[in-house]
Amino acid sequence: MSNSNSFIFLLLALSSLVTVHSLTHSSDITALLAFKSSLKSSSIPPNSCLATWDFTTDPCSEPRVTHFICGITCSGDRINQITLDSQGYTGTLTPLVSSLTQLITLDLGENKFYGPIPSSLSSLPNLQLLILRVNSFSGSVPQSLTTLNSLRTLDLSRNSLSGPLPNSINSLTSLTRLDLSYNRLTGFLPKLPPNLNEIAVKANSLSGSLYKSSFDGLTQLMVVELSENSFTGILEPWFFLLPSVQQINLANNSFTSVVILKPVNINSQLVAINLSFNRIEGFLPANFADYPTLRSLSLSYNRLRGPIPWQYSKKGSLQRLFVDGNFLNGSPPAGFFAGDTAVSGSLGDNCLRSCPVSSELCLKSQKPASICQQAYGGKKPRS
């Protein structure tokens, strides 16, 4: 039986159910019927949640012993949550899901939904969690989603979404967590929602510089994950001085410079920074050592030169330091190799001299002298 014929059959069953003894609101039952009918029946295993959605019984009736035993929750006569199990359900997301106007959670993660994300989701005024991660949704991120004023979590990661981020995404004033990683998004980073705690847009094709205007007012932002994109330009001091930021990952981009100021009159909470695999030139910023809680600093495989600042070896909180794959010269600070030092990481593949091979930091060999001389304009690097 085709999906359309199945839907007609289920609608007939619904009509008798609703008129006789339905507890669940009729529009919600219609939406659930359309939701299930939009999926390939062959992708619904016998032991799955959706297999128990038998519309000969009322979805919200209790107790749920054999029918609707999982996948939905109700509040009175309205469906307020759809949370599917990860069974590989295959099909499209019906626009009729917008009839579930009391929905708080829509979690379809780790299945095989495909096609566009319905713009009609904007008709869900109470939606707080929208989780569509690890599916095959395509097309753009609907502009209409930015009208969901109650939305707190938006996770569309690991799909096939393309195009730019909606310019009005900052209208999501309740949003605290945004994850759009592993898609095909392009364009610039727009102004972000003001109450974000976490942003992750890893492994896309975003480009341009990071502008202060995009991050204005983000006093609660703790995690910034923008690695594996095509960002360029200078990383300016304001970025590292965001008042609540703890973790920054900008690895695998094309940044060319970083400017760091001391965190004066700011109680910096920065714990981890990863700027590896960029095109950053110049000297290692000594001011990183003035961030009181910094434990992990990664600047591997850039174009840095000059000595390693001695301040790094005096920083008690630093536990991991990766600066391999640059053109650093001179001798590494002796403090790294003191008996009470517990810094791990790598100083290898540089132009350093006297890096003790007995230290884990120096296990990776240094560059050949010829490459180092070429990097320093034919002059022998300082030893």
C-alpha positions, 0 to 999 in steps of 0.5 A: 500500500502506498504512503498516500493510500495509507494516509487516506486509510488512517484518516478514515480510522481517525474520523471514527476515533475522534468522533467517538472517544478521542482525548487528543486534540483532533488537529494533533492526531491529524499531524501525527498521522501525516508525520508517520505517513511521510516516512517509508513504512519499510524504514519503521522496524517492528520494535521501534517507537513509531511502530507503536503509533497505532491510530486505532487508539488515542495517542494521549490516553493512559496507560500506554501499554501497547500503543504510543508507548514512546516517541510522544508525550502529552499535556492534557489533550495536546502533544507537547513533545516528539522525541524519536529513537534512532532507528533510521526512519526515512522520509520527509518532515511533513509541514503539517507538524506545524499543527502541533502548536503546543509542541515544546520539543521536536527531536528527530536526531540520528535518522534519515530524514531528507528534503527541506526543513519546513518553513511552517515550523515557525508556527510552533510558538512554544518550541524550545528544542529543535534537534534535527542532527545527523539526518540528510536535510538539504536546502537552506536554513529557513529564515522563518525559524528566526521567529521562534521566540521560545527556542533555546536549542537549535541543532541542525548539525551533520546534514546537507544544508547549504547557503548563508545563515539567516541574517535575522538569526539574532532575533532568536533571543531565547537561544542558548545553544546553536549547532550547525556543524558539518553542513555546507553553509557559506557566507559571513557570520551574521550578528548572533543571538544575544543569549548564546552560551555555545555556538558551533558551526564547525566544518562548513564553508563560512568565510570573511573576517570575524567582526565585533558586531557579530558578537556584540552583547554576547556576555554569556558566550562560553564556547566558540567552535568555528574550526574547519571553515574559510575565515580570514583576516586578523583575530583582534583582541576583543575576541579573546576578551569576551567576558564569559568565553572559556573555549575557542576553537578556530583551527583549520581556517585561514587567519593571518594574524592574532593580536592579544592584549592583557586581560586588564580589569576583566575576570577572564575565564578562558581555558582553551584556545586552538588556532592550529592550521591557519596562516598566522604570521609574526611572533608568539604572543607573550600576552597569552601567559597573562590569561589566568585560567588558560590551560591549553594553547594550540598554535600548531602549523602556522607561520610563526617565528622568533623565540618561545616567550619565557613567560609561557614556562612560568605560567602555572595553569598551562598544561598543554602547549602545541606550537609544532610546525612553525618556524620558532627559533632560539632555545626553548625556555628552560622552565619547561624542563624543570622537574616539577613542570607538567606541561605536555604537547609539542615544540617539534618541527620548528627551528629550535636549538637545544630542545632536549629529546628526553622531554615529551615536548621535543620528541618530534624532530626539528626542521632541517637547517636549510629550511630554517635558513630559507625561512629567515631570508638566508640567515642562520636562525638565532640559536 
